[in-house]
């Protein structure tokens, strides 16, 4: 039976009296894209740094491909691609020099593949790293993580600083990795992002795992705050008892409500009315946590 790509049991790390993570249990299956979702400071980076053996846990177990992350760190690093959330690069090197340096630390890097990635992400390999914008540095970080086609990619907030078109190319790269049977573990604080690219999501808040969800289930419970402006006043009663719609408020020509899951029922309801404007806002992660999970703040 194949070992899970990542297996974490009762993983705990404290910084003095402050809890980084506490009793974290997660299993990431080989060949899936797993999203680690939570607000900033929730414990995502702490978990990742323990997996990389950059931090030592106070308790619990962390294994990659069945091997202990601490005792087998050097061996495991050869099978992994890593993008840190606080990316730091050598500013005096040119991009191709930096990437060749990373390639020298790994065996079997196909330089033509590096050039292909650079083309896809519109990276100028001849520029000095110190002259790059933060977004272009992030693209170099993505390239060095993928360049040796690792079996496991561990990516901490990988789309930070990337423009929308580059993000779409990054998502395609993730899909290709999955099609090749490789595993991706990525952290994010953007719900819409993990919904788009992940198979499953682990949700962490205040260092505790709140839930592990299939993305399909998460989408079925997605929230939207919707505001609709009609050309004329509408009677409030027609918006009562619409499936998936709650917190309905009508003020003259304006309707405000919350839609949980599919928006189709309310779209069908307003189809016969003249709409002037419609806006939709996704609530913050904090609102989503309180709505779905009702988890109070944990004491430190």
N, C-alpha and C positions, 0 to 999 in steps of 0.2 A: 504493500500500500504506500502511495506517494506521501512523503512528509509535506505538511503545509509549508508554504513559503515563509510565513511568519507565525510563530506561536508565542503568545504572551500570557502569563498566568500570575495573578496577584502582584503585578509589578508596582513598586512603590519607590518614590524618591522625594525626600524632603530637603529643603534648604533652611537649616535651622528649624525654627518653629513654623515655617511656611511650607505647606504641602504643595509639591509640584504635581505629582500624580499619586493616586492611592488605590491599591488593589485593582489595577487595570487588567482586564481579561479580554484578549482579542485573538482571533485566528484569521489569517489571510490565506486564502486558497491559492495554490499554484495556478497561474494563467489568468488571474482576474485583475481588474483595476479596482482597488479598494481606496475609498476616500476617507480621510480622517478629518472630521468636520468639527469646528468649534471656534468660539470667539478668540481673539488674541489673549494670550495668558491662560488659556484653558488647560494646557499641558501637552499640546501637540509636539512642540519642539523638544521638550524634555523626553518624551517617549522615543522620538527619532534619534536623539543623541545617545540614548542608552542602547538602541539597536545598533548604532554605529560604533559603540564602545568609546564614545567621547565623554560619556558620563558613566559612573558606576551606580547601579541601583542600590537602595537600602534593603530591598527585599524582593522576592519574586523570581520568576524565570522568564528569560527572553531567548528564543531560539530562531534561527534562520536556516531553512532546509534541514531541520533536525539537529543543527549544531549550535552549541552555546555561543551567544554573541560575544561574550567576554573571552572565553578560553580559545575560541577559534577565530578571533577577529581578523588576524592577518590573512588567513585562508579565505574567509568570507568576503573580505573587501575586494578580492579579485573577481568575485561573481556579482558584484553590485555596482550600480551607478548611483551617485549621490549628488544632490543639489541642496546645499544648505540654505536656510532662510536668511542668513547674514553673509551673503556671498562676498568674499574678498579675493581679488586677483592681483597678480604682479603688474603694477602699472607701467613699468619701463619696458616690458616685453611687447613685441608685436603679437597680434592674435595667433598667427601661425606658429610662432615660437612657443607661446604658452601651450597651445594644443599639442604640439610635438613633445613638449616636456611631459604633459599628462600622458601622452601615448607611450613615452618611454617607461612610464611606471606600470604599464599594462602590456600584456602580451597579446599579439594578434590583432592590432588595430589596423584596419583597412583604410589607408589615407584617402582613397577615392570616395569612400563613404563619408569621411569627414568633409571633403570638398562638396559632396552632394548636400549634406546637411547645411553647410555654410550658404550654399546657393538658395536652398529652400527658405532659410531664415534671413537672407539678404545680409550676411555678415561679410565685411571686408577683412580678409585675412591679413592684409598688409598694414592695417592701422595699428597704432600703438594702443594698448589696453587703456592707458591713462587718459586718452583722448575720447574714449567712448562715453556715451550717455548711460545712465543707469539702466535703461531698457535694453540697450545693445550689450551691456555687460551681462545682463540676465540671459540674453540669447546665447552668449558664450558659455555661461553656466549650464544651459540646457545641452549644448553641443558636447561638452566634456562629460556629461552624465550618460549620454546615449552613444558616444563615439565607439565604444568597444562592444556594443550589443550585449549588455549584461543580462543575466537571467532575472535579476531583481533590480528594479529602479525605486529608490527611496528619495522622494522629492518634497521638500519643505516649502510650501507656498510658491510653486514653480512659475505661476503666471504673473507674479508681482512685477509691475513695471512694463509688461508686454502690451502692445497695442492690440486692438481687436482682431486685425487680420493675422498678426503673428500668433495670437492665441488659437485661432482656428487651425493654423498649420501645426501648432503644438498638439492640439487634440488629435489631428490626423496621425501624428507620430506615435501618440499613445495607442491609438487603434491598431497601428501596424505592429507595435510591440506585442499587443495582446494576440493578434492573429498569428504571431510566431511562437505563441505559447509562453511568453515571458510575463512576469508579474510586475505590477505597478502599485506602490503604496505612496499616496500623496496626501499632504495636508492642505487644508484650505479653510478659510472662514467665509467663503462665498457659496451659499446653498445652490444657486442656479448653476454654478460651475460643476459641482459634484453630481448634480442631477443629470447634466449633459453627458458626462464622460465616464462615470463610475458604474460598476455592477452592484457593489454594496457600499454602505457607509457606516462607519463607527462614529458616534456622536459623543463628544467629550465636553464636560462643563465643570469648571472648578476642580480639575484633576480627577474627576470620576466619570466613568462611562455611563452615559444616560441611556443609550440604546444602540443596537446594531440593526440596520434596516436594509432590505433590498431596495434599490433605487426605485423600482416600480411602485412599491408600497409608499415610499416617501413622496413620490409624485402624486399619488392618489390622495395624499393628505396635505399637499402644498397649499399655502395660504396666499391670497391676494386681497389687498385693500382696493376696492373699485369705486371710482366716482364717475357718475354719468350725468351729463347736462342735456336736458330735453328742450325742444323748441317751445313747448307750452307746459303748463303745470300738469302734473300727473297725480292721480289719486293714490294715496299710500297703500290702500288695501290690495292693489293688484300685485304687490311684491311680497305678500305674506305667503308663507309655506312653500317657497321655492326650494327644491332640493339643492343642497350644498351652499345655500345662502343664509347668512346670519348677520346680526347687528345692523339691520336695515333701518335707515333714517332718510326720510323724504322731507325736503324743504323747498316748496314751490316747484321749480323746474329741475332741482338737483336731487339725485339719489346717491347715497353713500351706503356701502355694505361691505361685508367680508365674504369672500368666496373660498370655500374649503374644497380642494380637489378640482373636479372638472367645471369649466365655466359654461359649458353648453346649455344648462337649464336657464341661466339668466339671459344668455344671448337669444335664446328662443323667445323668452318672455318679452324682450324689448324690440323684437323684430318688427312689430307693427307700429312702433312709435318713431317719431322723427328725432333722431339724436344729433345734437350739436357738437358734443365733445365727450370723449371717454378716456379716462386715465386709469392705470393700474400700477400699484406699488406693492413690491414684495416686502413683508415685514422684516424687521431685523431678526437675527438669530435668537436674541434674547426673547422677543415676542413669541417666536415659534416654540422655543423651549417651554415657556410658561403655558402656552396654549395646549401643546400636545402632551407634555410630560409632567408639568406641574412640579418641577424639581426646585425646592428651595435652595438658597445659598448654603453651601456646606461650611461648617466652622473650620477655621484653619488650625 
